[in-house]
Amino acid sequence: MKKCKCRMAKVFFKILKIFLIANVALFVVFFFDLDGKLMFNVVEPFLKKHYDNMERKDVLQEPYDLDKFPKYKY
Amino acid sequence: MAISFDVSKIQKKLAEKKEGVQKTVAELKANGFKKNMHDFWYGKPHTAEPGGRRLGELYEDKTGLLTHREWRGFKDTMYYMYMIWGYNYLHMVTDILKFSNNPIDFLKGTWRYRWMGQTYLPVIHWFERGLQGMRGEALYASAWHYRAMVSASIHQICTFFNADTRLHGGKENDAYKHTIFTNETTCGTLFYPWKDAGYQYVSMEMIPYFVTCHVNSHTVLNYIDAVQSLGLPGDPCPMCQAESGLFVLDDVPDSSPFIITCNEACDASVSTHTLQDWFADKPLFALPIPMQFDDPLVKKHCMNEIEEMWKFVEEQTGTPFNWESMKKYLERQNKLQRDEWEKWEVAAKTNFYPINGVAQALFRIYSTQYGIQTDCWEDASEKVKKIMYKCVEKKINPFPQTRHRVIAWSCAPLYYSNWCTWAYNCWGLNCIINMDSLMFDMEIRTDSYENMLEDMATYHMWAPMRRMAVGGMHHIFELWDYMQRFNCDMVAMYDQLQCKGMQGVHGLFEDEFRKRNVKAFWIPHALPDSRTVSRAEIRRQINDYMTTVMHEEPLDPSLLDFDDSMTW
């Protein structure tokens, strides 16, 4: 019984430790705006490059067929 | 891949950091234990006196990123971290899981569309800009408005991606057949009759254009430049340019078999929908917003057009108009409107209203335009009302440094909608209400089809940028009544430099301000385009007014002049 309680306490403190470390890490990210800095300096430039190099349909080559659909007068 | 480091740049940054730490340590020593503990628990006071908070010192040069977030006192910093920053990150994920048919589509959409990937990932920074300096109930309540807007945005994004043929190998799936595409000022209210049959309304531009400008103002510049690269002139309203540019860059999802467009209450937008008709190449119904709308004959005409549009939807979807569905969602919308009136009553008559200017304006324009497509508006409204009544009961003034009660009029700069957060922090200018909030100031009757249709026509005609912007003298000058009703002593007058309609009445406002002895300052801007008038220029204009005309001193001198030219 004593052994069991001891093990439970160990698990409890382990969880508490993980919880505290996770919270401190989160606080560091939050307080120093690390998420913003990551987005601004890494993610956005990377995505911009991707979008800039993307192949796009040249919509101007599409014919503008005015009579393709009915007038929808009711 | 070669990675190069600029050593001198890193050394300079480290030296700056060292200097910053030394300055903070010296300040803490000088303050003494008692003041330090007070600042730790409550945050630094909002005052120009020594020892007051200096929000301008938190910014990194140019980028607008923060060297560190503001310490708002123990309780509010923890609230911000867990209930705003963490909560919203978490709920962005749960919203995607809730609204998306397949979360992989969300990732595919992020990869495919610039307006998605470039804009919405830094959304939490948008909260930061709008909520900076807020403490206590102002922080808690304003954040709920932001939360609702993010949830509604994810709902729309998922509606796009669930149905988009481009993300599904060209397949027109069930979601595609149940999505109704419209222009962004064709309100969601019009499509309630099909909601219970599983049809989703989504505006083609609200997410790819309108909301992006608030969250990340860089994105929209691609679309403006795209349309100008075709040789179209650069002087029409940049909103119309950006909306056309989305099509020019082939960046509008293909999520619906048909489209309903409107003139978005603006002559330039008529051209937008011509381009949309060309590039989208789908059955299209044009439902214009009348240019003259105080005429009973025009109203009758508008009612007929709405009914014609409903017939078009019936024909395209094969699903009949459902009066019960219409009634059900209209009643929910009316309840939301009554809640808003309740809040406005408190804002007008007391100092206990806890919503800041930007949260008020964006929540209202977004919720009235999108309509009851999800529960998010009602949820947020209930939470805000609870906080508001706590303020009323306990006589809490959420904006204790208010020097002037401001009403903001005309269309706001989308890239700097949070100017009012800055104005409160720097000058004590508390933006109580604004034109965007007041546009759809009405309920829609549900006692009979005829009454509903009549009110629906009014609602449609009171669209954004119509009633109180280019909607005729009577409505533009409703400013004076609202100024009195909301007990405001100052006007922030937006000056959209590329809106030909509003430029035409600039002089009339100048005359009226003088005649009525109204304190007013102008905010020049070019709606989404941050290159025409910078944020720094807007601040400079307000600073000039506050010092040269009002002879006032700033509450936070660090906010007078700083460079955020590259910020989102």
Interface residues (C-beta under 8 A of the other chain):
Chain A: L26 F27 F30 F31 F32 D33 D35 G36 K37 M39 F40 V43 E44 L47 K48 H50 Y51 R56 K57 V59 L60 E62 Y64 D65 K68 F69 P70 Y72 K73 Y74
Chain B: T63 L65 L66 T67 H68 R69 M81 W85 G86 W111 R114 G117 Q118 L121 P122 I124 H125 E128 N216 H218 N222 L230 F247 V248 L249 D250 D251 D277 W278 F279 D281 K282 P283 L284 F285 E307 E308 K311 F312 E315 W568
